[in-house]
Amino acid sequence: MSHSAMAGSAFIAGSRGAFAQEAAAGYIPVVTPNGTTLPFRVVDGVRVFHLTAAPLRHEFAPGLTGECWGYNGSTPGPTIEAVAGDRVRIYVTNRLPERTTVHWHGLILPNGMDGVGGLNQPYILPGETFRYEFTLRHPGTFMYHPHADEMTQMGMGLMGMFVVHEPEPEHVVDRDFAVMLTEWRVPVGARRPDPREMTDFNVLTLNSRAFPGTEPLVVRTGQRVRIRLGNLSAMDNHPIHLHGYSFMITGTDGGRIPDSAQWPETTVLVPVGATRDIEFVADAPGDWAMHCHFTHHIMNQMGHAGPNMIGVEPGDLDSRIRSLLPGYMTMGQTGMAGMAEMGMPVPANSIPMQGAPGRHGHIDMGGMFTVLKVRNDVTSYEDPGWYENPPGTLARLATPEELGADGIDGA
Ligand SMILES: [Cu+2]
């Protein structure tokens, strides 16, 4: 008997926040930062879900809202969770202005359930509801997305994570996160992502949110943590770097990697159309950055068209231009960090180069960036605020005495 029986016949709410919810479903539920878990009901032993694809308004981060597409009111759609051995029935209602399907990425299932429009099934036309049903044959981290007008529908936000737990929990963790990586082109001043973009993506997201809109991953010191990363970006693999830890790569959308074949990393490359699971014991308290290591993927909307000003000495250029253009100021001569921090006026509904204030100053990163917050004494998984570094453990200005004592010249 599958674990779904434990869930009873009531809809199970998504898991967020309190510890008490963890035992409810018979496994440690996955947490989808900034997202939710898809409710289900059990009917005659079958776990029944309902997805509705529809347009929606989505906030990428404070200051930038888009007219996107998603499932059940969000992009990514709610995370689907079940247990290997479960039979699942998933109804999909199409409220989009065009036909769609859903492909269950990575799942081993009957050919007619695979969701490639035209190849495996007729399209789900606007207004129709299709029924998918199959048995989950193996545990792992999978995804779901349309296989119809793929460039448009994924470029507009239609995607979600699909987690299948082990029937007899062998590799148990205390905190289990699901994070979908994707990328968007939202022209400055526009609300509509442009799915025709091939190269110049300017909103890079974790669960469709750009920092500082990303919720931190909150963990108690000593907990075993799994982060399930999926990538349904149009064109980019993402090297996701976690600070503070060496983690093991424990799974892909092909399944769990045997212990003997796992390897340690601090950066995991998540290819387009793939998932990667990483695991570690959170034994180091602090605020640890987790971000894509492509530096252009930790920038929000920015222009690339202007001249490179680094090292330029503008002389009296500013005062001369100001006679024509009041308030003009040459920027970027010493680097570009100041631009966001200065609070440059920006076009409505845009977040150019925006980072966020941190505990010790401005964080220059935005986009595909979040924070793993590890704390000794958390009693809930709400954001605990910034880490207070214990005395003697914070980098600081060197004193002349210290420089002299250690023989540092030229400081
Ligand atoms: Cu990236």
Residues whose N, C-alpha, C, O or C-beta is under 5 A from the ligand:
A	BS01	CU	N237 H238 P239 C292 F294 H297
